[in-house]
Amino acid sequence: MHIIFSTRILASGVAALTLPFGAHAAQISPAPGVRPPLARPTLDPPILTPSQGTPILTPVLALPRLTDAQATQLATLLEADVTGQGLAALPPTPVTSADGARLIRQALDHARAVHAGRLETADFQEDWGLRPAAYDPLPAFVAAVRADRIAAWFASLPPPYAGYDGLKAGLSRYRAIAASGGWATIAAGPDMNIGTTGARVVALRKRLAIEDRDTSLKGDSYDVGLVDAVRRAQRRYGLNPSGIVSTQTLAALNVPAEARVRQIMANMERWRWLPQQMPANRIQVNIAAAVLTLFDGDRPIQSMRAVTGRPGHETPMLSSTIHSIVLNPPWNVPTSIATNELWPKEKRNPGYLKRSGFKVIDGTRLQQQAGDQSALGRFKFDFPNPYSVYLHDTPSRAKFASFDRLASHGCVRLEKPGELANILFTGDPTWTPETVAATIAKGQTVRAKLAKPVSVYLLYWTAFASGNGQMNFRDDPYDWDGRLAAKVEARTARQAAQTLAAR
């Protein structure tokens, strides 16, 4: 006898598998590019027939019966993979291999969760502009059962990226740390630096050694070796590597291990929203870390500091393509910035707008002319998106020296825009570095099309692994880890209720 399922009904098993991964880790707490309000994008519309406009129903597929050996294997894989892939804080209740129908439901729901995440379209915020592609696990599952390759099917489900694999390995490690008791809180007190002695230094050594095996546990004095260990920790947390343990460093060290586990799980979920294959040549911006990285052949070749949106003016997550670079761009000021910031400055200091290169258009709109004062600097990297954000230069350079670089209205300011432009123009005889420099010097506004458009991804990583496997953490400045956890919990609760009602 065959078990029959519609591929659009299988959404209940996740509730039995996924547990809330809880709240986010504790937080440590004028420019162009404000994003106007926009309607939530409507995704995944029903497919209509050309003649009648009737939704096309998803085919109903028959699943072959599992052998006893396959059922046992599937139950074992499910039990291990739920926690291994960061879908639950604790192992789920084992599914008996004798309950074939439930086992298959959970396997298919697990596949969707690992491959494309646990949110549905309605769960996404409007500024979470990344969406996982539609995914139906049923055909591949049927093929795997028939070929007796269920383990290989399981292995093919997660995102195929080293970044995800690094988080998965980090999750296992930090779970083990949490299970062994985590780390003790270091007591508040004066800054610790060279020459400091006492119990707090001993506690600091023990705390650092849990994440950093190169930290020596010997001694109660703050020596040169401990300074180096503190600096390594500060780099892992995106803090100024001063080697001094002050308020920010102490707060980062005192985030519980369990919170770091939840942080890793949230970031694994966002990896599932990405396409199965990103372009080998691309630009990635880590919004939370405020860093841009350029990839060539899937290899990072350029990295620079950026300034991203401050809380309340969040830089959205999105993917798009840069087709052109505007040299000497004017700035068309968003109405909200003009109203809330620039007109009040003009009122306080008459003549401010004229001195700053602004002109009034149609009696209401403000435009800042291209030049040294322009808030967009000399380069603007355009890519289509519904948020009106872009990458750009800036005449204000001081913020790039800071380790807290969330300060824009949503656009991304770049530390080295000229270098990025010249790399993107590579191979185009029309736009050599000399031609670009000459055009900039003339002050002429030119939209230069790229001979090879480049994909751009604005991503939000608050946890990521270095090449050596060392975990790095950043604050959750937008509370997107926390909101994602809440949305997953709400979705899980609704699915659990549906499952109970269906029994």
LINQUI-V192973 format. One record per residue. N is the residue number from 1. RES is the residue in three letters. SS is DSSP state (@ for helix, = for strand, . for the rest). OMEGA is omega as a letter, one per 30 degrees, with the letter a starting at -180 (* if undefined). Layout:
# LINQUI-V192973
n = (N,N)
res = (RES,RES)
ss = (SS,SS)
omega = (OMEGA,OMEGA)
This chain:
# LINQUI-V192973
n = (1,2,3,4,5,6,7,8,9,10,11,12,13,14,15,16,17,18,19,20,21,22,23,24,25,26,27,28,29,30,31,32,33,34,35,36,37,38,39,40,41,42,43,44,45,46,47,48,49,50,51,52,53,54,55,56,57,58,59,60,61,62,63,64,65,66,67,68,69,70,71,72,73,74,75,76,77,78,79,80,81,82,83,84,85,86,87,88,89,90,91,92,93,94,95,96,97,98,99,100,101,102,103,104,105,106,107,108,109,110,111,112,113,114,115,116,117,118,119,120,121,122,123,124,125,126,127,128,129,130,131,132,133,134,135,136,137,138,139,140,141,142,143,144,145,146,147,148,149,150,151,152,153,154,155,156,157,158,159,160,161,162,163,164,165,166,167,168,169,170,171,172,173,174,175,176,177,178,179,180,181,182,183,184,185,186,187,188,189,190,191,192,193,194,195,196,197,198,199,200,201,202,203,204,205,206,207,208,209,210,211,212,213,214,215,216,217,218,219,220,221,222,223,224,225,226,227,228,229,230,231,232,233,234,235,236,237,238,239,240,241,242,243,244,245,246,247,248,249,250,251,252,253,254,255,256,257,258,259,260,261,262,263,264,265,266,267,268,269,270,271,272,273,274,275,276,277,278,279,280,281,282,283,284,285,286,287,288,289,290,291,292,293,294,295,296,297,298,299,300,301,302,303,304,305,306,307,308,309,310,311,312,313,314,315,316,317,318,319,320,321,322,323,324,325,326,327,328,329,330,331,332,333,334,335,336,337,338,339,340,341,342,343,344,345,346,347,348,349,350,351,352,353,354,355,356,357,358,359,360,361,362,363,364,365,366,367,368,369,370,371,372,373,374,375,376,377,378,379,380,381,382,383,384,385,386,387,388,389,390,391,392,393,394,395,396,397,398,399,400,401,402,403,404,405,406,407,408,409,410,411,412,413,414,415,416,417,418,419,420,421,422,423,424,425,426,427,428,429,430,431,432,433,434,435,436,437,438,439,440,441,442,443,444,445,446,447,448,449,450,451,452,453,454,455,456,457,458,459,460,461,462,463,464,465,466,467,468,469,470,471,472,473,474,475,476,477,478,479,480,481,482,483,484,485,486,487,488,489,490,491,492,493,494,495,496,497,498,499,500,501,502,503)
res = (MET,HIS,ILE,ILE,PHE,SER,THR,ARG,ILE,LEU,ALA,SER,GLY,VAL,ALA,ALA,LEU,THR,LEU,PRO,PHE,GLY,ALA,HIS,ALA,ALA,GLN,ILE,SER,PRO,ALA,PRO,GLY,VAL,ARG,PRO,PRO,LEU,ALA,ARG,PRO,THR,LEU,ASP,PRO,PRO,ILE,LEU,THR,PRO,SER,GLN,GLY,THR,PRO,ILE,LEU,THR,PRO,VAL,LEU,ALA,LEU,PRO,ARG,LEU,THR,ASP,ALA,GLN,ALA,THR,GLN,LEU,ALA,THR,LEU,LEU,GLU,ALA,ASP,VAL,THR,GLY,GLN,GLY,LEU,ALA,ALA,LEU,PRO,PRO,THR,PRO,VAL,THR,SER,ALA,ASP,GLY,ALA,ARG,LEU,ILE,ARG,GLN,ALA,LEU,ASP,HIS,ALA,ARG,ALA,VAL,HIS,ALA,GLY,ARG,LEU,GLU,THR,ALA,ASP,PHE,GLN,GLU,ASP,TRP,GLY,LEU,ARG,PRO,ALA,ALA,TYR,ASP,PRO,LEU,PRO,ALA,PHE,VAL,ALA,ALA,VAL,ARG,ALA,ASP,ARG,ILE,ALA,ALA,TRP,PHE,ALA,SER,LEU,PRO,PRO,PRO,TYR,ALA,GLY,TYR,ASP,GLY,LEU,LYS,ALA,GLY,LEU,SER,ARG,TYR,ARG,ALA,ILE,ALA,ALA,SER,GLY,GLY,TRP,ALA,THR,ILE,ALA,ALA,GLY,PRO,ASP,MET,ASN,ILE,GLY,THR,THR,GLY,ALA,ARG,VAL,VAL,ALA,LEU,ARG,LYS,ARG,LEU,ALA,ILE,GLU,ASP,ARG,ASP,THR,SER,LEU,LYS,GLY,ASP,SER,TYR,ASP,VAL,GLY,LEU,VAL,ASP,ALA,VAL,ARG,ARG,ALA,GLN,ARG,ARG,TYR,GLY,LEU,ASN,PRO,SER,GLY,ILE,VAL,SER,THR,GLN,THR,LEU,ALA,ALA,LEU,ASN,VAL,PRO,ALA,GLU,ALA,ARG,VAL,ARG,GLN,ILE,MET,ALA,ASN,MET,GLU,ARG,TRP,ARG,TRP,LEU,PRO,GLN,GLN,MET,PRO,ALA,ASN,ARG,ILE,GLN,VAL,ASN,ILE,ALA,ALA,ALA,VAL,LEU,THR,LEU,PHE,ASP,GLY,ASP,ARG,PRO,ILE,GLN,SER,MET,ARG,ALA,VAL,THR,GLY,ARG,PRO,GLY,HIS,GLU,THR,PRO,MET,LEU,SER,SER,THR,ILE,HIS,SER,ILE,VAL,LEU,ASN,PRO,PRO,TRP,ASN,VAL,PRO,THR,SER,ILE,ALA,THR,ASN,GLU,LEU,TRP,PRO,LYS,GLU,LYS,ARG,ASN,PRO,GLY,TYR,LEU,LYS,ARG,SER,GLY,PHE,LYS,VAL,ILE,ASP,GLY,THR,ARG,LEU,GLN,GLN,GLN,ALA,GLY,ASP,GLN,SER,ALA,LEU,GLY,ARG,PHE,LYS,PHE,ASP,PHE,PRO,ASN,PRO,TYR,SER,VAL,TYR,LEU,HIS,ASP,THR,PRO,SER,ARG,ALA,LYS,PHE,ALA,SER,PHE,ASP,ARG,LEU,ALA,SER,HIS,GLY,CYS,VAL,ARG,LEU,GLU,LYS,PRO,GLY,GLU,LEU,ALA,ASN,ILE,LEU,PHE,THR,GLY,ASP,PRO,THR,TRP,THR,PRO,GLU,THR,VAL,ALA,ALA,THR,ILE,ALA,LYS,GLY,GLN,THR,VAL,ARG,ALA,LYS,LEU,ALA,LYS,PRO,VAL,SER,VAL,TYR,LEU,LEU,TYR,TRP,THR,ALA,PHE,ALA,SER,GLY,ASN,GLY,GLN,MET,ASN,PHE,ARG,ASP,ASP,PRO,TYR,ASP,TRP,ASP,GLY,ARG,LEU,ALA,ALA,LYS,VAL,GLU,ALA,ARG,THR,ALA,ARG,GLN,ALA,ALA,GLN,THR,LEU,ALA,ALA,ARG)
ss = (.,.,=,=,=,=,.,.,.,.,.,.,@,@,@,@,@,.,.,.,.,.,.,.,.,.,.,.,.,.,.,.,.,.,.,.,.,.,.,.,.,.,.,.,.,.,.,=,.,.,.,.,.,.,=,.,.,.,.,=,=,=,=,.,.,.,.,@,@,@,@,@,@,@,@,@,@,@,@,@,@,@,@,@,.,.,.,.,.,.,.,.,.,.,.,.,.,.,.,@,@,@,@,@,@,@,@,@,@,@,@,@,@,@,@,@,.,.,.,.,@,@,@,.,.,.,.,=,.,.,.,.,.,.,.,.,.,@,@,@,@,@,@,@,@,@,@,.,.,@,@,@,@,@,@,.,.,.,.,.,.,@,@,@,@,@,@,@,@,@,@,@,@,@,@,@,@,@,@,.,.,.,.,.,.,.,.,.,.,.,.,=,.,.,.,.,=,.,@,@,@,@,@,@,@,@,@,@,@,@,@,.,.,.,.,.,.,.,.,.,=,.,.,@,@,@,@,@,@,@,@,@,@,@,@,@,.,.,.,.,.,.,.,.,=,.,@,@,@,@,@,@,@,.,.,.,@,@,@,@,@,@,@,@,@,@,@,@,@,@,@,.,.,.,.,.,.,.,.,.,.,=,=,=,=,=,.,.,.,.,=,=,=,=,=,=,.,.,=,=,=,=,=,=,=,=,=,=,=,.,.,.,.,.,.,.,=,=,=,=,=,=,=,=,=,=,=,.,.,.,=,=,.,.,@,@,@,@,@,@,@,@,@,@,@,@,@,@,.,.,.,@,@,@,@,.,.,=,=,=,=,.,.,.,=,=,=,=,.,.,.,.,.,.,.,.,.,.,=,=,=,=,=,.,.,.,.,.,.,.,=,=,.,.,.,.,.,@,@,@,@,.,.,.,.,=,=,=,.,.,.,=,=,=,.,.,@,@,@,@,@,@,@,@,.,.,.,.,.,.,.,.,@,@,@,@,@,@,@,@,@,@,.,.,.,=,=,=,=,=,=,=,=,=,=,=,=,=,=,.,.,.,=,=,=,.,.,.,.,.,=,=,=,.,.,.,.,.,.,@,@,@,@,@,@,@,@,@,@,@,@,@,@,@,@,@,@,@,@,@,@,@,.)
omega = (a,l,a,l,l,a,l,a,a,l,a,a,a,a,a,a,a,l,l,l,l,a,a,l,a,a,l,a,*,a,a,l,l,a,l,l,l,a,l,a,l,a,l,l,l,l,a,l,a,a,a,a,l,l,l,a,l,a,l,a,l,l,l,l,l,l,l,a,l,l,l,l,a,l,l,l,a,a,a,a,a,l,a,l,l,l,a,l,a,l,a,l,a,l,a,a,l,a,a,a,l,l,l,l,a,l,a,l,l,l,l,a,a,a,a,l,a,a,l,a,a,a,a,l,a,l,l,a,l,l,l,l,l,a,l,a,a,a,a,l,l,l,a,l,a,a,a,a,a,l,l,l,l,a,a,a,a,l,a,a,l,l,l,l,l,l,l,l,l,l,l,a,a,l,l,l,a,a,l,l,l,l,a,l,l,a,l,a,l,l,l,a,l,l,l,l,l,a,a,l,l,l,l,l,l,a,a,a,l,l,a,a,a,l,l,l,a,l,l,l,a,a,a,l,l,l,l,l,l,l,l,l,a,l,l,a,l,a,l,a,a,a,l,l,l,a,a,a,l,l,l,l,a,l,a,l,l,l,l,l,a,l,l,a,l,a,l,l,a,l,a,l,a,l,a,l,l,l,a,l,a,l,l,l,l,a,a,l,a,l,l,l,l,l,l,a,a,a,l,a,a,l,l,l,l,l,a,a,l,l,a,l,a,l,a,l,a,l,a,a,l,l,a,l,l,l,a,a,l,a,l,a,l,a,a,l,l,a,a,a,a,l,l,l,l,l,a,a,a,a,a,a,a,a,a,l,l,l,a,a,l,l,a,a,l,l,l,a,l,l,a,a,a,l,l,a,a,a,l,a,a,l,a,l,a,a,a,l,a,l,a,l,l,l,a,a,a,a,a,l,a,l,l,a,l,a,a,l,l,l,a,l,a,l,a,a,l,l,l,a,a,l,a,l,a,l,l,a,l,a,l,l,l,l,l,a,a,l,l,a,l,a,a,l,a,l,a,l,l,l,l,l,a,l,l,l,l,a,a,a,l,l,l,a,l,l,l,l,l,l,l,a,l,l,l,a,a,a,l,l,a,a,l,l,a,a,l,l,a,l,l,a,l,l,l,l,l,l,l,a,a,a,*)
